[in-house]
Amino acid sequence: MVGRSVVARRYEEPRRRLVEYLREQGIDDLAVLHAFDAVPRHLFVPASLRHQAYQDVALPIGFGQTISRPTTHAFYLQCLRLSSRERVLEVGTGSGFQTALLSCLAAHVHSVERIPALARRARDLLEELRIRNVTVQVGDGALGWKTHAPYDAILVSARAGTVPEPLLDQLGPGGKLLIPLGPDPHDQQLFLVRRDYWGRVILSALRDSRFVPLV
């Protein structure tokens, strides 16, 4: 969990306003709201953009990547309805913000990032925040992280044409996988993929989405 002492007091009120805004937007999972209240988003964005950290906007983090809007993260996490007992695979560590949110909601988070500099920055920040239940690895997220499979939940923070087979193979019985699917940036939807206890895979379209391609 995130140590409260690391959160600068000057950001407490903007953070609380963001939590209230998320509630107004239909986020009713109290664990998700608590995670947003606990994790200092301003530390995961460039210093020059920290005045926008608690607005509902996506922000650049370098290397052509962005940190998603808070409402996007909140919707993603609410769809999973985690209970703090799950082992989670995150494809696309990025800034590490969603990783930190997941650390408040799951037993352990295994996160894969293809850009070494982003993985290193996220790992250093997560360690600074004393988050102990996260492991970050540099690698091809489309291949997942077989060593720690099966997973109770998998989150993919990039668009694919189809669900990568390795990720399906690593999803455990009763598990949930969230992934944006679509042929191009302007035609994609967020899908919830479930594997039932008989091995069947069920896909449900949730809403339109806008993510960079899975590389």
N, C-alpha and C positions, 0 to 999 in steps of 0.2 A: 504493500500500500504506500501511497505518497505521504511523505512527512509534511505536515502542515507548516512547519517552521520555514520551509523553503519558499513559501508563497508570499511575495511582497504584498504588504498591506495596501499599497496603492491600487492593486488590481482586484481587491476583494469585492468592491461594489460592482464594477463592470462584470465580474464573473457571476455574481448573484443575479444581475439583470439578465445575463445570457441564460442562466438556468430557468428563470421565470419565463423568458421568451420561448425556450424549448417546451416548457409545460403548455404554453398557449398554443403552440404548434401541434399539440397532440401527443407529445412524449409523456407517457404516464407511468413508465417503468421507474420506480423510485431508485432502484440500484443504478440505472443509467444516469438519472439526474444527480445522484450523489457523486458519481464518477466525474461528471462535468464540474461539480463544485469542488472536487478534491484536486483535479489535475490542472496545473498552471499553464494554460495554452500559450501565454505570452512567451514562455521559455522555448517553445517549439517553432517560433517564427523568427525571421531576421530582426535584429534590434531596431532597424529603421522602420519596421512595420508593426511594432508592438502596440502602438496606439490603436490598431485595428484588430488586435488579437481576439477580442471578445465580441466583435461584430459577426453577423452571419454571412461571412464572405470567405471565398477561397483565396489563399495567398501563396505567392511563389516562394519556394524554399531552395531554389538553385537546381542546376542540372536538368532544366526543363520540366521539373516536377512541381506540384503544388500540395499544400495541405488543404483538404476538402473543407467545405462549409460545415460548421457545427451541426446544423440540422441534418446534413447528409450522414455524418458519423452517428448521430443520435438515432436516426431511423434505422441504419444498418444494425446497430447494437440492439435496439429494441426488438427487431425481427428475430434475433437469436434467443431472447429470453433466457439468458444464462443464469445459472443458479450458484455460481462460485465453485462448483465441483468439476467443471469441464477442463479438458485439455484442448487448447485451441491452436490452430495453424493460421497465421496471418501471412498472406502473400502480398508483399509490398510494404515494407516498414516505413518508407518515406521519412517524414520528420520524426516519427516515433510517438506522435500524439495519440493516434488510435491505439497503438501498442500499450501506452500508459493507461488509457481508458479500459482496455481489456484486462489489464492487470488487476483492476478493481473488481472485475466481474467474473473472473475465471481462476481455476487453480493454477494453471501454468499456460503461458503464451510462448509459442515457438514462431518466430517471425523471420521471413526470408526477404532480403533486399538485394537487387542485382547491382546497385551502384555502391562500390566500396566506401566512398567518402560519406554517403548518406548513412550507411549502416554503422560506420564508425562514430559519426556524430550522434546518431540516435542512441547507440550503446553507451556512449560516454554520459549523455544526459540522463538516461534511465538509471545509470549507476549513481550519478550525482543526486538524483531524487530518491535514492535508496529503495528502488523497486527491485525486488529479489526474485520474483516469479516470472521472469522474462528471459528468453534466450534469443539472441539475434545472430543470424548467419548470412554471409554473402553467398548468393547462388541464384539459380534459375527457378523462380517461383512456380513456373508451370510444371516443374517436376516435383513440387512439394518438398517435404522433408521426411523421407520414408523411415528414418531411424526411429522417430518418435510416434509413428502411426500405430494404431488408428486414432483419429481425432474425433472429438464430439462435435466440433464446429470448425469450419474453414471459412475465412473471409478473404475475398480477392478484391484488391483495390485497383484493378485495371480491367479494361474490356477485352474479351476474347470472342472469337467466332463461334466456338463451341466449348463445352466444359472439358478442360484437359483430362484425359484418361487417368494420369497419375493421381490427380486430386480426387477423382471419384474412387479410385482404388484405396486411397488413404482415409476415406470417410467411413467412420465406424457405423454399426447398426444403430438406428435411431438418430444419426447425426444430421446436421444441417450445414449446407454450403451456400454462401451468398456470393454471386458473381454477376457482373454486368455482361450481357451478351448482345452482339449485334454486328452487322457487316461494316459499319463505318461510324465515325464520331457523332453523326447526326441521326443515326437510326440504331439505338441501343436501349435495352431495358434491363432493369435489375431483376434477377431471377433467384428464387429460393429453391434449392435442390435438397430433397430429403431422401435419405436411405432408410427404408423401413426394416423391421426386424426379420423380414423374409428375404431381404436383399434387393427388393424392388426400388427403383429410382424414380422419384416423382418431381417434376419441375412445375413451378408456379411463377408466373410473371407478376411482379409487384408494382412497378411503376417505371416511367421513363428515367433514364440516367445519363450522365455525361462524365466519362472517365477516359483517361489516356489508354492506348492499347497495351495489352500484355506482351512484353518483349521477351 
